[in-house]
């Protein structure tokens, strides 16, 4: 605006000079002086205003700096107050815990339905136990839960998991190739050497061997599976079947340097496949368990030929190192030390075209019930369980055949029981589905809405309805999922394990009536890995019975991390 004013003024002066016909020098001195004074005042005002602006800005900066200093002081006071508050709360929590502990000593009922604990950590602190069953407040209600410190445990696992990538069409005993590795410990060659189709033991100790595969034949003929070693005769699976039929075998035993281990299959009949190539149709595992294990492996030295339910005798054995954890009786076990045990039962049975049965009894009550219908001849009964036992628990194994030329079980080693002490505190989930599924001709997920034990804590997330488990803590997880599946007439039945939605293990049976299906494998899981089990029957029947019938179950055990062996 000032520039415009000056320009207008100059224009006026030029105009006056032009009109008068003279130059600027011809104007009166008084007029020039007036204009100069006026311009001087304008200049002074501009400079004065500029000085005022600078002074105001400096004042604002000074005020802002003072405010910042006050803010820093206030922030420090808030931090000190928060630290004092946290310290006070922690002290109060200790006082409250001490009060609860004193009350628990006086009342002996904290962790009960009447006085539930706030959480597992509090229950374990108050009780002084490493594990136990307590009532914990969940969603505002007291709910029974198994609490354990085991989620902090860890170990390095020495294991190989792999498969054979080719079909085998030969007859007689065929050794499964070890062509593909799913995962393996670095440094495995300090424990085991792979020599063609055979593992050679380089470090003495206990090894678990596990395999599953499906074979094929035309017509109703027997096919077999075994783990062949130079040290033990574990017997062999005998299964009469038509078309594809799955088999599963698992043994744990001590080995010496130089011992050999080979997985073998034996088909019969026409259009033979000793095994189908690749997962989900075949897989093998060898795991070094340790140099000392408390375990038993043995069975009954005579055939079982009687009718009705018969208790399996235990008068033959591969080994017995149970020591102070359990006692072996003539027909079962007496538990001395509470904790987690792995129970592995297997036998071949013979009869007419009828149902064959097996069950695990704990303290005279059915813990697991297994059915297997077979079209005459020999068939396998397989039961594998991770179970938590208490001192004075008594275990017996029983078998039954409905009719025919009965062999309730074949003599040892074609029957075998393993009882392996896993430890007092084991990170594991043991759960069932409370519902029965009668879905036909579609895959049905096995729900996990009825947990028996969960010591995995925050290591996994469980969707109870879908049965999907999401791994939070990466590592190796052993999965055992099983159910008895029923259909009439004779048709296909299956079970499968999904890892991140991919089918990694699957069973096949073409049969009628009830048939047990078991999935038993180890998953090397990263964080976020999902694991779930599904069952299938093509014809109408039972896709799976509820867990309340003792005919289906799911267990997941964290066994450690697969690491570089230094």
Secondary structure by P-SEA (a helix, b strand, c coil): caaaaaaaaaaaaaaaaaaaccccccccaaaaaaaaaaaaaaaaaaaaaaaaaaaaaaaaaaaaaaaaaaaaaaaaaaaaaaaaaaaaaaaaaaaaaaaaaaaaaacccccccccccccaaaaaaaacccbbbbbbbcccbbbbbbbcccccbbbbbbccccccccccccccbbbbbccccccccccccccccccccbbbbccbbbbbbbbcbbbbbcccccccccccccccccbbbbbbbccbbbbbbbbbbbbcccbbbbbbbbbbccccccccccccccbbbbbbccccccccccccccccccccbbbbbccccccccccccccccccbbbbccccbbbbbbbbccccccccccccccccccccbbbbbbccccbbbbbbbbbccccccbbbbbbbbbccccccccccccccbbbbbbcccccbbbbbbbccccccccbbbbbbccccccccccccccccccccbbbbccccbbbbbbbbbbbbccbbbbbcccccccccccccccccccbbbbbbbbccccccccccbbbbbbcccccccccccccccbbbbbbcccccccc
